[in-house]
Amino acid sequence: MDAMKRKLLLLFGMLVLLAGGAFAAAPEAAESMGALSRVQGGLEQFFSATSFMNGDFTNFIMILVAFVFLYLGIKYDFEPLLLIPIGMGIIIGNIPLPADNSVGIYVENSVMNILYQGVEQGVYPPLIFLGIGAMTDFSTLIANPKLMLLGAAAQVGIFATFIGALYLGFNLQEAGAIGIIGGADGPTAIFLSSILAKDLLGAIAIAAYSYMALVPVIQPPIMRLLTNGKERKIRMKPPRSVSQTEKILFPIAGMILTLFIAPSALPLLGMLFFGNVLKESTRTNRLAETARTKMIDIVTILLGVTVGASTQADHFLTEQSLLIFGLGAASFVVATACGVLFAKFMNLFLKDENKLNPLIGAAGVSAVPDSARVVQHEGLRYDPQNHLLMHAMAPNVSGVIGSAVAAGILLSFLG
């Protein structure tokens, strides 16, 4: 690549000198040559500052990765609200810049760097959780609290990944940050990485969001492998009606209980339950509407673009990144499998009329609401009248709570 750059500069210089020869025939040859030399110097300086002279093949590899993200988001509708901003961010972050640039995301106090501080300092994830809380309905979970166990079972993926990362040579803090990918929760992964492993933040965030987007691809084969036709057709009883008082008391009690267990998760769980109180109180509809629409949309744009832009080729294309992606895939498989298997285990102790459809165990990962939608789709494949969405939302939202609690526990030990 360097040889090609030198050849281009040499060719450029020869063209300028040939043009200079024509000027030299004029009476004012000396003056013209001086002016031409200055023009040539300016053009060479301009050309040396362009991306054509500063990039290498790794930048183009990352731009191809960006095209994959954009293709999945646009063509297949896989988490487009995340993949499209991340894909564009990857392109932004991999436009080759000269060494003395003042606009790159890792250049202190540049515009992109200031926006990236929301990721690096863990500001964006709590705001995302506020919006999630304001759009979440805990009714099914309140009506059937035992379904919370499925969300807890799926968090086994976090601790399995933590052990796997240690085995592959990552230190304790890095392994803790990587492990949270198993919860399939991008904001939680970013929050924990920003504290424990800033150097791996980009790779961890991209891995977490990639697997969240691929929920419709990864989960169904595991669900089918671990269940039989009879289990997939189990119809669950409709949940009981939940009063407004219960809906208001649940987030308040939930916040107190979970934060007493894992106080380090305060920024995430505090905002999650606060957002839910805004929704369920019915007295702050304007605030709840803002949190679940305009605010979360703005933060999602900033989060996606800056996370994508942080994947500069020289920071991202490393052996560690490949290992993180491999661990992320394994953790997602383990989390899904544990949720399904635990639902089957619970059925051993339940009466026939109370048995669970094991498919809903896959929703124990905290990819809300995509995992619940996958469960609904799979249930309808085997019984067109079996609607599992409302049941799947219970382990799904408990997975959000569980992954945040797990992050708090890891942070208390490793922070």
DADAPE-V713612 format. One record per residue. RES is the residue in three letters. PSI is psi in whole degrees, -180 to 180 (none if undefined). Layout:
RES|PSI, RES|PSI
//
This chain:
MET|-41, ASP|-40, ALA|-40, MET|-40, LYS|-42, ARG|-39, LYS|-41, LEU|-42, LEU|-41, LEU|-45, LEU|-41, PHE|-43, GLY|-40, MET|-41, LEU|-41, VAL|-41, LEU|-39, LEU|-41, ALA|-36, GLY|-33, GLY|-37, ALA|-39, PHE|-31, ALA|-21, ALA|-14, ALA|159, PRO|-33, GLU|45, ALA|-45, ALA|-44, GLU|-40, SER|-41, MET|-36, GLY|-44, ALA|-40, LEU|-38, SER|-39, ARG|-40, VAL|-44, GLN|-44, GLY|-41, GLY|-41, LEU|-39, GLU|-39, GLN|-42, PHE|-47, PHE|-36, SER|-18, ALA|-6, THR|163, SER|-23, PHE|-31, MET|-8, ASN|-7, GLY|168, ASP|-178, PHE|-26, THR|-34, ASN|-39, PHE|-30, ILE|-46, MET|-35, ILE|-35, LEU|-39, VAL|-41, ALA|-41, PHE|-37, VAL|-46, PHE|-46, LEU|-40, TYR|-46, LEU|-40, GLY|-40, ILE|-48, LYS|-45, TYR|2, ASP|33, PHE|105, GLU|55, PRO|-30, LEU|-19, LEU|-49, LEU|-35, ILE|-49, PRO|-40, ILE|-43, GLY|-46, MET|-36, GLY|-38, ILE|-41, ILE|-46, ILE|-44, GLY|-15, ASN|18, ILE|116, PRO|132, LEU|150, PRO|160, ALA|-31, ASP|26, ASN|160, SER|17, VAL|-9, GLY|157, ILE|-23, TYR|8, VAL|119, GLU|131, ASN|9, SER|164, VAL|-47, MET|-37, ASN|-38, ILE|-42, LEU|-36, TYR|-19, GLN|-27, GLY|-30, VAL|-50, GLU|-32, GLN|4, GLY|30, VAL|-42, TYR|-43, PRO|-45, PRO|-34, LEU|-37, ILE|-44, PHE|-35, LEU|-46, GLY|-40, ILE|-44, GLY|-38, ALA|-14, MET|3, THR|137, ASP|114, PHE|10, SER|-47, THR|-38, LEU|-40, ILE|-40, ALA|-29, ASN|74, PRO|-24, LYS|-20, LEU|-16, MET|-28, LEU|-30, LEU|-39, GLY|-37, ALA|-40, ALA|-37, ALA|-19, GLN|-5, VAL|-31, GLY|-34, ILE|-49, PHE|-29, ALA|-40, THR|-38, PHE|-46, ILE|-41, GLY|-40, ALA|-40, LEU|-42, TYR|-33, LEU|3, GLY|2, PHE|150, ASN|177, LEU|-46, GLN|-44, GLU|-42, ALA|-39, GLY|-43, ALA|-39, ILE|-39, GLY|-33, ILE|-15, ILE|-31, GLY|-17, GLY|-7, ALA|43, ASP|102, GLY|-51, PRO|-39, THR|-40, ALA|-42, ILE|-44, PHE|-48, LEU|-40, SER|-35, SER|-20, ILE|-42, LEU|-31, ALA|71, LYS|-35, ASP|-23, LEU|6, LEU|-47, GLY|-48, ALA|-42, ILE|-44, ALA|-44, ILE|-41, ALA|-46, ALA|-47, TYR|-32, SER|-48, TYR|-29, MET|-43, ALA|-29, LEU|14, VAL|-46, PRO|-16, VAL|-41, ILE|-43, GLN|-44, PRO|-45, PRO|-36, ILE|-42, MET|-42, ARG|-37, LEU|-36, LEU|1, THR|159, ASN|173, GLY|-38, LYS|-43, GLU|-38, ARG|-19, LYS|3, ILE|130, ARG|127, MET|149, LYS|142, PRO|141, PRO|152, ARG|162, SER|137, VAL|133, SER|161, GLN|-34, THR|-43, GLU|-40, LYS|-33, ILE|-41, LEU|-31, PHE|-52, PRO|-32, ILE|-48, ALA|-39, GLY|-41, MET|-46, ILE|-47, LEU|-51, THR|-37, LEU|-24, PHE|-30, ILE|-44, ALA|75, PRO|-23, SER|-16, ALA|12, LEU|-48, PRO|-32, LEU|-57, LEU|-36, GLY|-45, MET|-35, LEU|-52, PHE|-33, PHE|-45, GLY|-36, ASN|-36, VAL|-39, LEU|-39, LYS|-48, GLU|-19, SER|-23, THR|4, ARG|-9, THR|47, ASN|-37, ARG|-43, LEU|-42, ALA|-41, GLU|-42, THR|-43, ALA|-40, ARG|-4, THR|-86, LYS|-47, MET|-49, ILE|-30, ASP|-44, ILE|-46, VAL|-37, THR|-40, ILE|-51, LEU|-42, LEU|-48, GLY|-47, VAL|-45, THR|-35, VAL|-43, GLY|-43, ALA|-21, SER|-7, THR|47, GLN|141, ALA|-42, ASP|-20, HIS|-27, PHE|-40, LEU|79, THR|166, GLU|-36, GLN|-40, SER|-42, LEU|-42, LEU|-40, ILE|-42, PHE|-40, GLY|-44, LEU|-38, GLY|-43, ALA|-45, ALA|-41, SER|-37, PHE|-40, VAL|-46, VAL|-44, ALA|-46, THR|-46, ALA|-42, CYS|-39, GLY|-45, VAL|-46, LEU|-36, PHE|-33, ALA|-40, LYS|-37, PHE|-42, MET|-34, ASN|-22, LEU|-23, PHE|5, LEU|148, LYS|159, ASP|-42, GLU|-14, ASN|5, LYS|151, LEU|145, ASN|117, PRO|-19, LEU|-32, ILE|-17, GLY|-27, ALA|-23, ALA|2, GLY|-20, VAL|157, SER|29, ALA|84, VAL|135, PRO|16, ASP|-40, SER|-40, ALA|-37, ARG|-37, VAL|-42, VAL|-45, GLN|-46, HIS|-44, GLU|-40, GLY|-42, LEU|-25, ARG|-35, TYR|-16, ASP|102, PRO|-12, GLN|4, ASN|97, HIS|113, LEU|-1, LEU|-48, MET|-34, HIS|-38, ALA|-26, MET|-27, ALA|-55, PRO|-28, ASN|-48, VAL|-30, SER|-26, GLY|-37, VAL|-47, ILE|-44, GLY|-41, SER|-36, ALA|-39, VAL|-43, ALA|-40, ALA|-42, GLY|-40, ILE|-45, LEU|-40, LEU|-37, SER|-30, PHE|-34, LEU|-17, GLY|none
//
